[in-house]
Amino acid sequence: MDMKRFTLKGLAAAALIAAPQVALAQDTAAPGFDEIGPYIMTTLLFCMAGFLVFFMAAGFAMLEGGLVRSKNVTMQMTKNIALYSIAAIMYWLVGFNTMYPGDFNGFFAIGGQTVLDPVGVAAADAALDYASVGSDFFFQLVFVAATASIVSGALAERIKLWPFLIFVVLLTGIMYPISGSWQWGGGWLAEAGFSDFAGSTVVHSVGGWAALAGAIVLGPRLGKYGKDGKVNPIPGSNLALATLGTFILWLGWFGFNGGSQLAMGTVGDVSDVSRIFANTNMAAAAGAVTALILTQVMYKKPDLTMVLNGALAGLVSITAEPLAPTLFGALWIGAVGGIIVVLTVPMLDKFKIDDVVGAIPVHLFAGIWGTIAVVFYNGDANIVTQLTGIIAYGVFTFVASLVVWFILKAVMGIRVGEEEEISGLDMTELGMEAYPEFSKG
């Protein structure tokens, strides 16, 4: 290293050399910080928020791994890392430009591959009114992976690996991007005034509808429901792991909702991001406490799994409008989400719809509630348009998913055999166990 650079003499010489260059730069029309600052800060927001939402993939994996039986944990880990990886490839291949096609008819436009900004892109060639393509692509990608994770948990312990992954290909590459374009891509619902800030419906309800269709076609786990209609609880293998997964999801949600501000170039934007963080946290806390109290009242003992899902339901509920409410508004919106979970989990059992982790109550039912709750704090939203969006997403996703599940069932079968299910998918489908030391008794 040339130490002369750090001497006063060296600094003076450098200043003399640089002076003509500075003067020349000032004479050019290069963008100033007022122009490039918002681009830099918004790109940074997308990267940081994207990292947090990516970590939600670990949260889903841990939550599912804790709520399934030990004989199926390896399968859930395999599904979660595979579905994220498939989502990343499919969203690059076709999904991103299908969801954000630019000018289109508002309903449908299949896009091509995503192309990043050139290496070392000059300010004059960058989209200074927004953010870098790479950061935007990555931030949107981690959302679609979350949608697929919702389906994974609901259908656990009895679905074959490869049919599930084929469904993920279609969900992340085609179905989710098409319906997402209706709102976030500037499609017909956006034009109609539908409001879904970070995806209570666009992301969470879509995953819930796909999971519901799959659960109906797949059927319940063996022994879940008795012939007399009795519901037989099937405890998970590791509630500590499920709790860890919930905390990871809670953390990731700050990126999920905060990044959806989609801008960090002004004082107002940064302040709004912090407001979103506070409201997101409040809704989760209220959902958890509400589920804690309600299970104590209804069952005489608190139920940890309900408390965990109560927190997640609070998060889903506030996702459609995390900016406008006051902290009290976030509290009661999240609390209603906690109530929804506690009441709808047993409701699904009455219909013999087996949802292993409670994904349908959390993501579908609380997602619908959160989308309706927008009208209480967003003056630009109205109940008719909100219900129109809810119905549109529900009909499209449920019907499309139902068709795909039925085709997969007819062509290759989607459910493991009875013997395989009893033995566990880890050994029968994968040939390896998550806890081999304990399997021999």
N, C-alpha and C positions, 0 to 999 in steps of 0.2 A: 504494500500500500504506500502511495506517495504521501508522506507526512507533511510535505510542504503545503498541501491543500488546507491545512489547519492553522497555518501561520497568518498573521495579519498581512504580511507582504503578499502571501499567496491570495488571500481574500481580495485585497485591493487590485491585484493584477486580474483576477477573475472578473471583478466588477467592470474594469476597463474593457475587457474583451466582450463582456456580455452587453454592455451599454448599447452599442449599435444594433445588436440583435433585438433587444427590448424595444428600442425605438421603431425598428422595422415591424415588429409584431404589433405594436400599437397602431401602426398605420394601416394594417390589414383589417379585414372585416371578420376576423375570427370571433366566434360566439363568446360572450362574457359569461361569468359565473351565474348571472341572473337567468341565462338561457340554459346552461348545461347543469346547473345545480339541481333543479328538480328531476332531471333525467338520472343523474347519479344517485340521488337519494331514493327515488322510487325503485330503481334497479336494485339498490341495496335492500330496500324493504322486501322486495319479492324474493331475494336470495335468503335473507334471514327468516322470513315467514315460511318459505318453502322448506328450509331445514327443519323447522319445528313441525310442520305438517308431515314431512317425511318420517319424523320420529314417531308419529302416530301409528305407522305401520308396525313398529315394535310394540306399541300399546295394544293394538288389536291382537297381535300374536300372543302377548302375555295374558290378556284378558281371556281369550279363547282357550289357551293352554291351561289356565287355571280352572275354567268352568266345564271342561270335558273330563271324562275319566282318564286315568293314567294310561290305559291301553290305546288311547287315541291321540295323545299329545304330539307325537312325532308327525302324524298326519297333518295336524293343524299348523305346525311350524312349517312343514313343507308347502302346504297350500298358501300360507301367507307370504313366504319369500318368493314363491313362484308367481302368485297373482300380481305382486308389485312389479316384478320384472317384466311380466307379460304386458301389464298396463303401460310401462315405460316404452316398450317397443311399439305397441299398437298406437299409442298417442302420438309418437313420432311419425309412424308410417302413414296414418290417415286421420287420427282423432283430432289433433289440435286444429288443423285447417278445415276440418268438418265443423268443429264447434265455433270457429271464428273465421268464416269464409269470406268476410268482406261483404260486398254487395251480393245479395241473393234473394230468393223469393220469400224469405222469412220462415220457411218450413223445412227445407231440405236442400243440402248441397254437399256432396262428398268432396273433401279436399285431398290434396296430395301430401307429400312428405314435408316435414318442417325443415326449413333452411335457416341456419343461424346467421347472425351478423358476421361480416368478414373479420378476420384476425386484425386487431388494432384499428378498428373502424374509426374513421375521422369524424369529428363532431358534425361536420357539414353533411355527412352521409347517414348519421344516426337519427332515429326517431325521437328527437329532443322533446316532443310534446308528450312522451309517455315513458318507455323504458326499453332496455335491450330485449331482443327477441329471446335470447337464451334464458333470461330471468323470468320472463312472462311464461314461456313454454314450461319451464320447470315448476313454477308456482301452480300452474293449472294442472299439470300432470299429477302432482301428489294428491289433488282432490279426487281424480278419477280412481286412483288406487284405493282411497278410503271407501269409495262406493262399493268396490268389489269386496273389500274386507267385511262389509256388513253382511253380504250374502254368505261368506265363508262361515261365520259363526253360527248363523241360524240353521244351516244344513249340516252341521258337524255330526260325526259319529256314525253316519250311514251312507254317505255319498262317495262314489268312486272318484278317484283323483282326476283322471283324464277328461271325463265328461264335464266335470266342474271347470277345468282349465279351458276347455273349448268354449264354455259359456262365458268365461272371463274375457276371452279374445273378442267375442261379439259384443259384450257389454261395454268394454273399455274402448274398443275401436270404432263401433258403429252406434249402438243404442244410446249410451250416455252422451256422446258428442252431438248427436242429432237433436235430442231433447234439450241439451244445454244451449244449443244455438238459438233456440226459441226465446231465451231470456238473455243470457250473457253475450250471445253473438249478435244481438240486435235484431232478433227475429220477431215473430208476430206477437208474442206475449210481452216483449219489451215495448213494442209499439202500442199495445193495449194499456200499458201502465201497470202491469204486474210487478210486484216488488219482492225480491228475495236477495237480501244484501250478501250473504255468504253461503247460502245453500241449504236452508232447512228443507226445501222441496227439491231444488235442482240436484243436490247431492244426496241428502239423507233419505228423503222419501223415495227417491229413485232406487237407492239400495234396498230400502224396506219393501217396496213393491216387487222387486226382482226376487228378494228372499221369500216373500209370501207366496209367490207363484211356485217357486222351487219347493217350498215346504209342503204345499198342497199336492204337487205331483209326486214328490218323493215319499210322503207318508211319514208317520211318527216312528221313533225308535222302538225296537222290541221291548215290551214290558213297560212302556211309558203309561199306557192306558189299559186298565183292566176291562174285562168283558162287562162288568157291572157299572162301567163309567167312572170308576175310581181312578184318580190321578196318582201315579206312583212317583214320588220325587226321585231324581237320579242326581245325587250330589256330585259336584266337581272334584277334581283331584287336588287342587291347591288354591285355597282362597287367598293366601298371601300373594301368590303370583297374579291372581285376578285383581287384587287391590293395587299392586304395582302397575298393572296394565291400565287401570283406571286413572291413576295419577299421571301416567305418561300421556294418556289421551287428553287429560285436563290441561297439561302443559302445552301439548301440541295445538290445542284449540286456540291459544292466544295467537298463534300464527295463522290458523284457519280463519278466524274472524278479523284479527288486526290487519293482516295482509290484504284482506278484501276491501280495505279503504282505497287500495289501488293508487295511492299517491302519498308522498312524504316530502314534498318540495316546498311546503309553506308551514308557517307556525300553526295555522288552522288544521292542516293535515296531521301534523305530529300530535297536536293536542287531541284530535279526534281518535287517533290510534290508541292513545293512552286511555281515553274514555271507553273505547271498545274493550280494552283489556279489563278495566274495572267492572264493566257490566257483564262481561263473559264470566268472570270469576264469581260475581254475586249470584248469577243464575245457577251456576253449578252448585254452589254452597247451599242455596235455597232448595234445590232439587234433592240434594242428599239429606238435609235436615228434615224435610217434609216426608221423605220415604222412611226415615228413621222413626219419626213419631207415628206415622200412619201404620206401619207394621207392628209397632208396639201396641197400638190401640186395637188393631184387627186380630192379631195373632198372639197377643200377650207377651211376645218376645220380639226384639228387633231382628230383622233379617239382613245380614250383610250384603247378600247378592242384590237385594232390592235397593239398599242404600247406594251401592256402586252404580246400579243402573239409574237410580234417581239423579245422581250427579250428572251422568251422561245425558239423561233426558232434559235436565235443566240446560245443559250446553246446547243440545239440538234445538230446544225451544227458543233460545235467544239468538240463534244463528241467523234467522231471517231478518232481524233488525236489532243488531247489537249497539248501534250508535245513538239513536234518538232517545231511548228511554232514560229516565233517571235511575239511580241505584235502587230506589224502591220499586220502580217499574220492572227492572231486571229481576228483582227478588221475587215478585209475585208471578211473573211469567215463568221463571224457573221452578217455582213451587208448584204451579199447575202441572208442569212437566213431570215432577216427582209423583204427583197424585195419579196422573195418567198411567205411569208405569205400574204402580202398585195395583191399580184396578184392572188393567188390560192384560197383564200376564196370566192371571187365572181365567180371564175371558177367553183367551186363545185356547187354553186347555179344555174349556167346555166344548169348543168346536173341534177338539182333537188335532189342533195344529201345533206341532212340536217344534218349538224354537229354543234351541239349546241354551243360548246366551241371552235371550231377551232382546234380540236385535230389532224385531218387528215393533214391539211397543216403544222402544227407545227411538228408533230412527224414523219409522213410518208414522206412528200415532203422534208422538211428540213433534215430529216434523210438520205434520198437518196443523197442529195447534200453534206452533211458532209462526207459521205462514199466515194464519188467521190473526194472530196477535199483533201483526204489523200495523193493522188499522188503528190500534189504540194510540200509537205514538208518531206514525208517519202520516202527515196530513195529505200527502199526494196519493196514498193508497186508498182503495175502497173495497168493501167486502165482496162485491160481485166479481171484480177482476181477480181478487185473491182466490176465490173459490173456483173461478174458471181455470186458473193456472194449476191449482191442486188437482182438479178433475182431469185436465189435459195430461198432466204428467202421470197420473194414476192409470188412466185408460191406456195410454201408449206403452208405458213400461210394463204394466201387468200383462197386457195382451201379448206384447212382443215376447216377453219372458216366458209366458205360458206356452206359446208356440215353440220356442226354442227348446224348452225343457221336454215337451212332448216328443219333438223330433229326436232329441238325444236319447230319450227313453226307448223309442221305437227302434232306432238304428243301432245303438250300442249298449243300452241299459245304463241307468244312472245310479242304481243302488247295489251295494254289495250283497252277497248272499247271507242267509241267516247264520250259517256257521261262521262266516267271516266277521259278521257284526258282533257275534257273541265273543269270539276270540279277540277282537280288537283290530282296527285297521292298521295299526303300527306294524304288526307282524304279518298280517295277511296281504296287505297292499304294498308294504315297504320293506318288510323283513328286518326291521330294527326297532328297538324300544327306546323310549325317552328315559325310563328308569329301570334298566336291566337288573340292577342289584336287588330290586324289590319284587320282581315278577315271579320269582321262584318260592315266594312265601317267606 
